[in-house]
Amino acid sequence: MAKGHRSQIKRERNAKKDTRPSAKLSYARVSVQKACFVLDAIRGKDVQTALGILEYNPRYASSLIKKLLESAIANAENNNGMNKDNLYVAECYANKGPTMKRVRPRAQGRAYRIEKRMSHITVVLDER
């Protein structure tokens, strides 16, 4: 059991802020599964290698993630004063966003549902 009052425990837990540079893209019009194919390819790589992988990856999500990675690199240089050459992709993940529901007309007056999925993509960098 944890010691102290519930509000004190919450205060201590929230005081531990993650100071690593990151960038987040909310409501990206790509499904989580499709984004994760690209994210798995760059996880743990240094930023120059990751940018090279994203540049020549044919998937649509790679263009979104490339822009997001460049934003995280700029955050690291400007806000944290880190050197670009020492950075690597510490974490990258995609969480499920809202789903747009659309209707597709089918034969004999039926209607099929189309689900256009969205995701929230996060890239966290760290220094070696």
Secondary structure as the mmCIF struct_conf table of DSSP 4:
data_model
#
loop_
_struct_conf.conf_type_id
_struct_conf.id
_struct_conf.beg_label_comp_id
_struct_conf.beg_label_asym_id
_struct_conf.beg_label_seq_id
_struct_conf.end_label_comp_id
_struct_conf.end_label_asym_id
_struct_conf.end_label_seq_id
BEND BEND1 GLY A 4 GLY A 4
HELX_RH_AL_P HELX_RH_AL_P1 ARG A 6 ALA A 15
BEND BEND2 ARG A 20 ARG A 20
STRN STRN1 SER A 22 ALA A 28
BEND BEND3 ARG A 29 VAL A 30
HELX_RH_AL_P HELX_RH_AL_P2 VAL A 32 ILE A 42
TURN_TY1_P TURN_TY1_P1 ARG A 43 GLY A 44
BEND BEND4 LYS A 45 LYS A 45
STRN STRN2 ASP A 46 ASP A 46
HELX_RH_AL_P HELX_RH_AL_P3 VAL A 47 GLU A 55
TURN_TY1_P TURN_TY1_P2 TYR A 56 TYR A 56
BEND BEND5 ARG A 59 ARG A 59
HELX_RH_AL_P HELX_RH_AL_P4 TYR A 60 ASN A 79
BEND BEND6 ASN A 80 ASN A 80
HELX_RH_3T_P HELX_RH_3T_P1 LYS A 84 ASN A 86
STRN STRN3 LEU A 87 PRO A 105
HELX_RH_3T_P HELX_RH_3T_P2 ALA A 107 GLY A 109
STRN STRN4 ALA A 111 GLU A 127
#
